[in-house]
């Protein structure tokens, strides 16, 4: 036992800084949840003599005319992001795996992976320029085909789909790398045997590649359920404006405005607490499903 502990001690010490950070920034701030049940006045402090209002803040939020729309926007945007964020990387990884030239394959991998490392502050500025209705390269291109200019970031009909498309473009390179890594683990002998049996590329993909990475597909799909209420604060905050609140306002930006800008701290905390409870339920369910279908366990 002592020998095993001595052997694993360096690994536990490596985890210590991350554990300390999680405790400081994830667990200690949970004391602030009490604000959701108070009429919070910052001058009195977190543990001061605050007025307790019970569930009034939750009732106030639920009765806001815009809350239902905000919740729908969050679910709609995040759901499409998750679905396309799983399908597009999978399809692209399969197509990329069929390339015979390693040079082209690595070049394409690098090109599609680069946006993943850029922050939404940088990408937001780029998208604002290229999607601008006055001089943006996208609208100039559409004009060559007689299409009228589209205000992608200012039209409620277009804004949610602009968010979804730009998020998938930014992140699908990372998913592609994950699927490619899974594909490399498939026994090459299976493809050779299929070739001898007369199988074409489609047959190999359908009967070997996809079943070979089925567990990875199931695992990523199930674990993504826990992110259903995370529609991407960084992206939306850098791209939206008051004229697209109707279609682009999500729970995180709603909390930001009502809490920091309107100083309704109790109401904002109530919304955040509501989101946390739903997310906890989804994450717990996703881990159960991950174990049920992919035999994935944390411990």
C-alpha positions in Angstrom: 0.0 0.0 0.0 2.8 2.4 0.9 4.7 1.5 -2.2 1.6 2.2 -4.3 1.0 5.5 -2.5 4.7 6.6 -3.0 4.4 5.7 -6.7 1.2 7.6 -7.2 2.1 10.6 -5.1 3.6 12.7 -7.9 0.4 12.2 -9.9 -1.7 13.5 -7.0 0.6 16.5 -6.5 0.1 17.3 -10.2 -3.6 17.4 -9.6 -3.3 19.6 -6.6 -3.1 23.0 -8.4 -6.1 22.2 -10.5 -8.0 21.0 -7.4 -7.2 24.3 -5.6 -8.4 26.3 -8.5 -11.7 24.4 -8.7 -12.3 24.9 -5.0 -11.5 28.6 -5.1 -13.4 29.5 -8.3 -16.2 26.9 -8.4 -17.1 25.8 -4.8 -16.3 28.9 -2.7 -18.5 31.2 -4.9 -21.4 28.9 -4.3 -22.0 30.7 -1.0 -23.4 33.5 -3.2 -26.4 31.4 -4.1 -28.1 32.8 -1.0 -28.5 36.1 -3.0 -31.2 34.4 -5.1 -33.4 34.4 -2.0 -32.6 37.9 -0.8 -33.3 41.5 -1.8 -29.5 42.0 -2.0 -27.9 45.3 -1.1 -24.2 45.2 -1.9 -23.3 47.8 0.8 -24.4 45.4 3.5 -22.1 42.6 2.3 -22.8 39.0 1.4 -23.2 38.0 5.1 -24.8 41.2 6.2 -28.4 41.9 7.4 -30.0 41.3 4.1 -33.8 41.0 3.6 -34.9 37.5 2.8 -37.7 37.3 0.1 -38.0 33.6 -0.4 -38.9 32.6 -3.9 -40.0 36.1 -4.9 -37.0 36.6 -7.2 -37.8 33.4 -9.0 -41.5 34.4 -9.3 -40.5 37.8 -10.7 -38.3 36.2 -13.3 -40.9 33.7 -14.4 -43.4 36.5 -14.9 -41.1 38.6 -17.1 -42.5 38.8 -20.6 -39.1 38.3 -22.2 -38.0 35.3 -20.0 -39.9 32.7 -22.1 -38.3 34.1 -25.3 -34.8 34.1 -23.7 -35.2 30.5 -22.6 -36.4 29.5 -26.1 -33.5 31.3 -27.8 -31.1 29.5 -25.5 -32.5 26.0 -26.2 -32.9 26.6 -30.0 -29.4 28.0 -30.5 -27.6 25.5 -28.2 -29.5 22.5 -29.6 -28.6 23.3 -33.2 -25.0 24.0 -32.2 -24.7 20.6 -30.4 -26.3 18.7 -33.3 -24.3 20.3 -36.1 -21.2 20.3 -33.9 -21.4 16.5 -33.7 -22.5 15.7 -37.3 -20.2 18.1 -39.3 -16.9 17.0 -37.6 -17.8 13.4 -38.0 -18.5 13.8 -41.8 -15.4 15.9 -42.3 -13.2 13.4 -40.4 -14.5 10.5 -42.6 -13.9 12.5 -45.8 -10.4 13.7 -44.6 -9.5 10.1 -43.7 -10.1 9.1 -47.3 -7.4 11.5 -48.6 -4.4 9.6 -49.9 -1.9 12.5 -49.6 -0.7 13.0 -46.0 0.6 16.5 -46.9 -2.8 17.6 -48.0 -4.5 15.9 -45.0 -2.2 17.7 -42.5 -2.6 21.0 -44.3 -6.4 20.8 -44.1 -6.2 19.7 -40.5 -4.1 22.7 -39.6 -6.3 25.1 -41.6 -9.6 24.0 -40.0 -8.1 23.8 -36.5 -6.7 27.3 -36.4 -10.0 29.1 -35.6 -10.4 27.1 -32.5 -7.5 28.9 -30.9 -8.9 32.4 -31.6 -11.1 34.1 -29.0 -14.5 35.4 -29.8 -13.2 38.9 -29.3 -11.0 38.5 -32.3 -13.4 36.5 -34.4 -16.3 38.8 -33.5 -14.4 41.8 -35.0 -13.6 39.7 -38.1 -17.3 38.6 -38.5 -18.6 42.1 -38.1 -16.3 43.2 -40.9 -17.0 40.4 -43.4 -20.7 40.2 -42.7 -21.3 44.0 -42.9 -24.1 44.9 -45.2 -22.0 47.9 -46.4 -18.8 46.6 -47.8 -18.6 43.2 -46.2 -17.1 40.5 -48.4 -20.0 38.1 -48.0 -22.6 40.6 -49.1 -20.4 41.7 -52.0 -20.2 38.0 -53.1 -23.9 37.6 -52.8 -24.4 40.8 -54.9 -22.6 39.1 -57.8 -25.5 36.7 -58.0 -28.2 39.3 -57.7 -29.0 38.6 -54.0 -30.0 41.7 -52.0 -27.8 42.6 -49.0 -28.5 40.7 -45.8 -27.9 42.2 -42.3 -26.7 39.0 -40.7 -26.0 40.6 -37.3 -28.9 42.9 -37.2 -31.8 40.9 -38.6 -33.8 38.7 -36.2 -34.4 36.2 -39.0 -30.7 35.7 -39.7 -28.9 36.3 -36.4 -29.5 32.9 -34.7 -28.3 31.0 -37.8 -25.3 33.3 -38.0 -24.4 32.4 -34.4 -24.9 28.7 -35.1 -22.9 28.7 -38.4 -20.0 30.7 -37.0 -19.8 28.6 -33.8 -19.7 25.4 -35.9 -17.0 26.9 -38.2 -14.9 27.8 -35.2 -15.1 24.5 -33.3 -15.6 21.7 -35.8 -11.8 21.4 -36.4 -11.4 20.3 -32.8 -14.1 17.7 -33.2 -12.6 16.5 -36.5 -9.3 15.8 -34.7 -11.0 13.8 -32.1 -12.8 11.6 -34.6 -9.7 11.2 -36.7 -7.8 10.0 -33.7 -10.6 7.4 -33.1 -10.5 6.3 -36.7 -6.7 5.6 -36.5 -7.4 3.1 -33.8 -9.4 0.9 -36.2 -7.5 -2.3 -37.3 -6.3 -1.7 -40.9 -6.7 -5.4 -41.5 -10.5 -4.9 -41.6 -10.2 -2.5 -44.5 -7.8 -4.9 -46.4 -10.2 -7.8 -45.8 -13.1 -5.7 -47.1 -11.2 -4.7 -50.2 -10.5 -8.4 -51.0 -14.3 -9.0 -50.6 -15.0 -6.3 -53.1 -16.2 -3.5 -50.8 -16.0 0.0 -52.1 -15.3 3.1 -50.0 -18.9 3.6 -49.0 -19.2 0.1 -47.8 -16.0 0.4 -45.8 -17.2 3.6 -44.2 -20.7 2.3 -43.3 -19.6 -1.1 -42.1 -16.2 -0.5 -40.7 -15.4 3.1 -39.9 -18.7 4.2 -38.3 -19.1 1.0 -36.2 -15.4 1.3 -35.3 -15.9 4.8 -33.7 -19.5 4.2 -32.5 -18.5 4.4 -28.8 -16.8 7.8 -29.4 -19.8 9.1 -31.2 -22.1 8.0 -28.5 -19.9 9.3 -25.7 -19.5 12.8 -27.3 -23.2 12.9 -28.0 -24.3 12.0 -24.5 -21.8 14.2 -22.7 -22.8 17.2 -24.8 -26.3 17.1 -23.2 -24.9 18.8 -20.1 -24.1 21.9 -22.3 -27.7 22.3 -23.5 -28.2 25.6 -21.6 -24.8 27.0 -22.6 -25.5 28.8 -25.9 -22.1 30.6 -25.8 -22.0 33.8 -23.8 -18.6 35.0 -25.3 -19.9 34.7 -28.9 -23.3 36.2 -28.3 -22.0 39.1 -26.2 -19.5 40.1 -28.9 -22.0 39.8 -31.8 -25.4 40.8 -30.6 -27.0 44.2 -30.2 -30.4 45.5 -28.8 -32.1 45.1 -32.2 -31.6 41.3 -32.1 -32.4 40.7 -28.5 -35.7 39.1 -29.6 -33.8 36.2 -31.4 -30.3 36.3 -29.9 -30.7 37.0 -26.2 -29.8 33.9 -24.1 -29.8 33.1 -20.4 -26.2 34.2 -19.9 -26.5 37.6 -21.6 -29.9 38.1 -19.8 -28.2 37.5 -16.4 -25.4 39.9 -17.4 -27.7 42.7 -18.3 -30.2 42.3 -15.4 -27.5 41.7 -12.8 -24.6 44.0 -13.7 -26.3 46.7 -15.8 -29.6 46.9 -14.0 -28.2 46.0 -10.6 -30.9 43.5 -9.8 -28.5 41.1 -8.2 -31.1 38.8 -6.5 -33.0 38.3 -9.7 -29.9 37.6 -11.8 -28.7 35.1 -9.2 -32.1 33.4 -9.3 -31.8 33.0 -13.1 -28.2 31.7 -12.7 -29.4 29.3 -10.0 -32.2 28.0 -12.2 -29.8 27.4 -15.0 -27.4 25.6 -12.7 -30.1 23.2 -11.4 -31.2 22.3 -14.9 -27.6 21.9 -16.0 -26.8 19.6 -13.0 -29.8 17.5 -13.9 -28.7 17.2 -17.6 -25.0 16.5 -16.7 -26.0 13.8 -14.2 -28.3 12.2 -16.8 -25.7 12.4 -19.5 -23.1 10.6 -17.3 -25.7 7.9 -16.6 -26.4 7.5 -20.3 -22.7 7.6 -21.1 -22.1 4.6 -18.8 -25.2 2.9 -20.1 -24.4 3.1 -23.8 -20.6 3.7 -23.9 -19.4 2.2 -20.6 -17.8 5.6 -19.7 -17.1 6.3 -16.1 -15.2 9.0 -14.3 -14.0 6.6 -11.6 
